[in-house]
Amino acid sequence: MKRFILAVILFASVLVSSAFSEEVMSVSGIVQSVDLSTSTIVITTYEGKDITIFIEDETTQEKLKARRIKADDDVKVKYVSRDSKNISTSLFKKPKAC
């Protein structure tokens, strides 16, 4: 009986944790624009699709303010979709090919 209860509790905790986890997606492309007033960037993927990314973390906002990431840079972004917004979890500038 104890094993059954333990199995039920374990199963329920897995269901609850998966319901609240967010899927992290990634995209690579070219930065089309940076808007510091709204903390957003627009990236055009290699397939030609524009994606707006909201920047919430301080480190990435500082990179944008210092223009270490700017229009025409080749970047890779990891993000989650939350409240109909694409929220950046990381943003990296790709090194230029030699």
Rosetta constraint file for C-alpha pairs under 8 A:
AtomPair CA 1 CA 5 HARMONIC 6.37 0.50
AtomPair CA 2 CA 6 HARMONIC 6.08 0.50
AtomPair CA 3 CA 7 HARMONIC 6.03 0.50
AtomPair CA 4 CA 8 HARMONIC 6.22 0.50
AtomPair CA 5 CA 9 HARMONIC 6.19 0.50
AtomPair CA 6 CA 10 HARMONIC 6.10 0.50
AtomPair CA 7 CA 11 HARMONIC 6.05 0.50
AtomPair CA 8 CA 12 HARMONIC 6.08 0.50
AtomPair CA 9 CA 13 HARMONIC 6.15 0.50
AtomPair CA 10 CA 14 HARMONIC 6.34 0.50
AtomPair CA 11 CA 15 HARMONIC 6.36 0.50
AtomPair CA 12 CA 16 HARMONIC 6.21 0.50
AtomPair CA 13 CA 17 HARMONIC 6.07 0.50
AtomPair CA 14 CA 18 HARMONIC 6.11 0.50
AtomPair CA 15 CA 19 HARMONIC 6.19 0.50
AtomPair CA 16 CA 20 HARMONIC 6.59 0.50
AtomPair CA 17 CA 21 HARMONIC 6.23 0.50
AtomPair CA 22 CA 80 HARMONIC 6.41 0.50
AtomPair CA 22 CA 81 HARMONIC 7.59 0.50
AtomPair CA 23 CA 80 HARMONIC 6.12 0.50
AtomPair CA 23 CA 81 HARMONIC 7.77 0.50
AtomPair CA 24 CA 78 HARMONIC 6.47 0.50
AtomPair CA 24 CA 79 HARMONIC 5.55 0.50
AtomPair CA 24 CA 80 HARMONIC 4.98 0.50
AtomPair CA 25 CA 78 HARMONIC 5.55 0.50
AtomPair CA 25 CA 79 HARMONIC 5.37 0.50
AtomPair CA 25 CA 80 HARMONIC 6.13 0.50
AtomPair CA 26 CA 76 HARMONIC 7.04 0.50
AtomPair CA 26 CA 77 HARMONIC 5.44 0.50
AtomPair CA 26 CA 78 HARMONIC 4.19 0.50
AtomPair CA 26 CA 79 HARMONIC 6.13 0.50
AtomPair CA 27 CA 45 HARMONIC 6.93 0.50
AtomPair CA 27 CA 76 HARMONIC 5.74 0.50
AtomPair CA 27 CA 77 HARMONIC 5.40 0.50
AtomPair CA 27 CA 78 HARMONIC 6.60 0.50
AtomPair CA 28 CA 45 HARMONIC 5.85 0.50
AtomPair CA 28 CA 46 HARMONIC 7.02 0.50
AtomPair CA 28 CA 74 HARMONIC 7.43 0.50
AtomPair CA 28 CA 75 HARMONIC 5.67 0.50
AtomPair CA 28 CA 76 HARMONIC 4.28 0.50
AtomPair CA 28 CA 77 HARMONIC 6.30 0.50
AtomPair CA 29 CA 43 HARMONIC 5.95 0.50
AtomPair CA 29 CA 44 HARMONIC 5.39 0.50
AtomPair CA 29 CA 45 HARMONIC 4.13 0.50
AtomPair CA 29 CA 46 HARMONIC 5.39 0.50
AtomPair CA 29 CA 74 HARMONIC 5.68 0.50
AtomPair CA 29 CA 75 HARMONIC 5.67 0.50
AtomPair CA 29 CA 76 HARMONIC 6.63 0.50
AtomPair CA 30 CA 43 HARMONIC 5.43 0.50
AtomPair CA 30 CA 44 HARMONIC 5.31 0.50
AtomPair CA 30 CA 45 HARMONIC 6.49 0.50
AtomPair CA 30 CA 46 HARMONIC 7.66 0.50
AtomPair CA 30 CA 71 HARMONIC 7.52 0.50
AtomPair CA 30 CA 72 HARMONIC 5.62 0.50
AtomPair CA 30 CA 73 HARMONIC 5.58 0.50
AtomPair CA 30 CA 74 HARMONIC 4.63 0.50
AtomPair CA 30 CA 75 HARMONIC 6.16 0.50
AtomPair CA 31 CA 41 HARMONIC 6.99 0.50
AtomPair CA 31 CA 42 HARMONIC 5.96 0.50
AtomPair CA 31 CA 43 HARMONIC 4.47 0.50
AtomPair CA 31 CA 44 HARMONIC 6.45 0.50
AtomPair CA 31 CA 70 HARMONIC 6.67 0.50
AtomPair CA 31 CA 71 HARMONIC 4.82 0.50
AtomPair CA 31 CA 72 HARMONIC 5.15 0.50
AtomPair CA 31 CA 73 HARMONIC 5.47 0.50
AtomPair CA 31 CA 74 HARMONIC 6.55 0.50
AtomPair CA 31 CA 75 HARMONIC 7.00 0.50
AtomPair CA 32 CA 41 HARMONIC 7.46 0.50
AtomPair CA 32 CA 42 HARMONIC 5.43 0.50
AtomPair CA 32 CA 43 HARMONIC 5.48 0.50
AtomPair CA 32 CA 44 HARMONIC 6.47 0.50
AtomPair CA 32 CA 71 HARMONIC 5.13 0.50
AtomPair CA 32 CA 72 HARMONIC 6.10 0.50
AtomPair CA 33 CA 41 HARMONIC 5.57 0.50
AtomPair CA 33 CA 42 HARMONIC 5.28 0.50
AtomPair CA 33 CA 43 HARMONIC 7.36 0.50
AtomPair CA 33 CA 70 HARMONIC 7.32 0.50
AtomPair CA 33 CA 71 HARMONIC 5.26 0.50
AtomPair CA 34 CA 39 HARMONIC 7.71 0.50
AtomPair CA 34 CA 40 HARMONIC 6.10 0.50
AtomPair CA 34 CA 41 HARMONIC 4.46 0.50
AtomPair CA 34 CA 42 HARMONIC 6.68 0.50
AtomPair CA 34 CA 64 HARMONIC 7.54 0.50
AtomPair CA 34 CA 70 HARMONIC 6.59 0.50
AtomPair CA 34 CA 71 HARMONIC 6.66 0.50
AtomPair CA 35 CA 39 HARMONIC 5.74 0.50
AtomPair CA 35 CA 40 HARMONIC 5.30 0.50
AtomPair CA 35 CA 41 HARMONIC 6.11 0.50
AtomPair CA 36 CA 40 HARMONIC 6.66 0.50
AtomPair CA 36 CA 61 HARMONIC 7.98 0.50
AtomPair CA 36 CA 64 HARMONIC 7.47 0.50
AtomPair CA 36 CA 65 HARMONIC 7.21 0.50
AtomPair CA 38 CA 54 HARMONIC 7.93 0.50
AtomPair CA 39 CA 54 HARMONIC 5.89 0.50
AtomPair CA 39 CA 55 HARMONIC 5.30 0.50
AtomPair CA 39 CA 56 HARMONIC 7.21 0.50
AtomPair CA 39 CA 61 HARMONIC 7.19 0.50
AtomPair CA 40 CA 52 HARMONIC 6.62 0.50
AtomPair CA 40 CA 53 HARMONIC 5.49 0.50
AtomPair CA 40 CA 54 HARMONIC 4.50 0.50
AtomPair CA 40 CA 55 HARMONIC 5.75 0.50
AtomPair CA 41 CA 52 HARMONIC 5.75 0.50
AtomPair CA 41 CA 53 HARMONIC 5.37 0.50
AtomPair CA 41 CA 54 HARMONIC 6.71 0.50
AtomPair CA 41 CA 55 HARMONIC 7.67 0.50
AtomPair CA 42 CA 50 HARMONIC 6.45 0.50
AtomPair CA 42 CA 51 HARMONIC 5.57 0.50
AtomPair CA 42 CA 52 HARMONIC 4.44 0.50
AtomPair CA 42 CA 53 HARMONIC 6.26 0.50
AtomPair CA 43 CA 50 HARMONIC 5.55 0.50
AtomPair CA 43 CA 51 HARMONIC 5.29 0.50
AtomPair CA 43 CA 52 HARMONIC 6.44 0.50
AtomPair CA 43 CA 53 HARMONIC 7.66 0.50
AtomPair CA 44 CA 48 HARMONIC 5.68 0.50
AtomPair CA 44 CA 49 HARMONIC 5.39 0.50
AtomPair CA 44 CA 50 HARMONIC 4.38 0.50
AtomPair CA 44 CA 51 HARMONIC 6.38 0.50
AtomPair CA 45 CA 49 HARMONIC 5.27 0.50
AtomPair CA 45 CA 50 HARMONIC 6.40 0.50
AtomPair CA 45 CA 51 HARMONIC 7.58 0.50
AtomPair CA 52 CA 86 HARMONIC 6.81 0.50
AtomPair CA 53 CA 79 HARMONIC 7.76 0.50
AtomPair CA 53 CA 85 HARMONIC 7.42 0.50
AtomPair CA 53 CA 86 HARMONIC 5.06 0.50
AtomPair CA 53 CA 87 HARMONIC 5.83 0.50
AtomPair CA 53 CA 88 HARMONIC 6.17 0.50
AtomPair CA 54 CA 85 HARMONIC 7.04 0.50
AtomPair CA 54 CA 86 HARMONIC 5.95 0.50
AtomPair CA 54 CA 87 HARMONIC 4.84 0.50
AtomPair CA 54 CA 88 HARMONIC 5.97 0.50
AtomPair CA 55 CA 60 HARMONIC 6.86 0.50
AtomPair CA 55 CA 61 HARMONIC 6.53 0.50
AtomPair CA 55 CA 87 HARMONIC 6.20 0.50
AtomPair CA 55 CA 88 HARMONIC 5.39 0.50
AtomPair CA 56 CA 60 HARMONIC 7.81 0.50
AtomPair CA 56 CA 61 HARMONIC 7.26 0.50
AtomPair CA 56 CA 87 HARMONIC 7.08 0.50
AtomPair CA 56 CA 88 HARMONIC 6.93 0.50
AtomPair CA 57 CA 61 HARMONIC 6.37 0.50
AtomPair CA 57 CA 88 HARMONIC 7.85 0.50
AtomPair CA 57 CA 89 HARMONIC 7.67 0.50
AtomPair CA 58 CA 62 HARMONIC 6.10 0.50
AtomPair CA 59 CA 63 HARMONIC 6.42 0.50
AtomPair CA 60 CA 64 HARMONIC 6.34 0.50
AtomPair CA 60 CA 90 HARMONIC 7.48 0.50
AtomPair CA 60 CA 91 HARMONIC 6.78 0.50
AtomPair CA 61 CA 65 HARMONIC 6.19 0.50
AtomPair CA 62 CA 66 HARMONIC 6.02 0.50
AtomPair CA 63 CA 67 HARMONIC 6.10 0.50
AtomPair CA 63 CA 68 HARMONIC 5.13 0.50
AtomPair CA 63 CA 69 HARMONIC 5.99 0.50
AtomPair CA 64 CA 68 HARMONIC 6.07 0.50
AtomPair CA 64 CA 69 HARMONIC 5.33 0.50
AtomPair CA 64 CA 70 HARMONIC 6.70 0.50
AtomPair CA 69 CA 73 HARMONIC 6.53 0.50
AtomPair CA 69 CA 93 HARMONIC 6.62 0.50
AtomPair CA 73 CA 93 HARMONIC 6.76 0.50
AtomPair CA 73 CA 94 HARMONIC 7.80 0.50
AtomPair CA 74 CA 93 HARMONIC 5.98 0.50
AtomPair CA 74 CA 94 HARMONIC 5.55 0.50
AtomPair CA 74 CA 95 HARMONIC 7.93 0.50
AtomPair CA 75 CA 91 HARMONIC 6.94 0.50
AtomPair CA 75 CA 92 HARMONIC 5.49 0.50
AtomPair CA 75 CA 93 HARMONIC 4.38 0.50
AtomPair CA 75 CA 94 HARMONIC 5.23 0.50
AtomPair CA 76 CA 91 HARMONIC 5.92 0.50
AtomPair CA 76 CA 92 HARMONIC 5.29 0.50
AtomPair CA 76 CA 93 HARMONIC 6.50 0.50
AtomPair CA 76 CA 94 HARMONIC 6.88 0.50
AtomPair CA 77 CA 88 HARMONIC 6.76 0.50
AtomPair CA 77 CA 89 HARMONIC 7.58 0.50
AtomPair CA 77 CA 90 HARMONIC 5.74 0.50
AtomPair CA 77 CA 91 HARMONIC 4.50 0.50
AtomPair CA 77 CA 92 HARMONIC 6.38 0.50
AtomPair CA 78 CA 88 HARMONIC 5.92 0.50
AtomPair CA 78 CA 89 HARMONIC 5.44 0.50
AtomPair CA 78 CA 90 HARMONIC 5.18 0.50
AtomPair CA 78 CA 91 HARMONIC 6.50 0.50
AtomPair CA 79 CA 86 HARMONIC 6.06 0.50
AtomPair CA 79 CA 87 HARMONIC 5.23 0.50
AtomPair CA 79 CA 88 HARMONIC 4.23 0.50
AtomPair CA 79 CA 89 HARMONIC 4.98 0.50
AtomPair CA 79 CA 90 HARMONIC 6.93 0.50
AtomPair CA 80 CA 86 HARMONIC 5.65 0.50
AtomPair CA 80 CA 87 HARMONIC 5.34 0.50
AtomPair CA 80 CA 88 HARMONIC 6.64 0.50
AtomPair CA 80 CA 89 HARMONIC 7.09 0.50
AtomPair CA 81 CA 85 HARMONIC 5.44 0.50
AtomPair CA 81 CA 86 HARMONIC 4.55 0.50
AtomPair CA 81 CA 87 HARMONIC 6.13 0.50
AtomPair CA 82 CA 86 HARMONIC 6.45 0.50
AtomPair CA 82 CA 87 HARMONIC 6.85 0.50
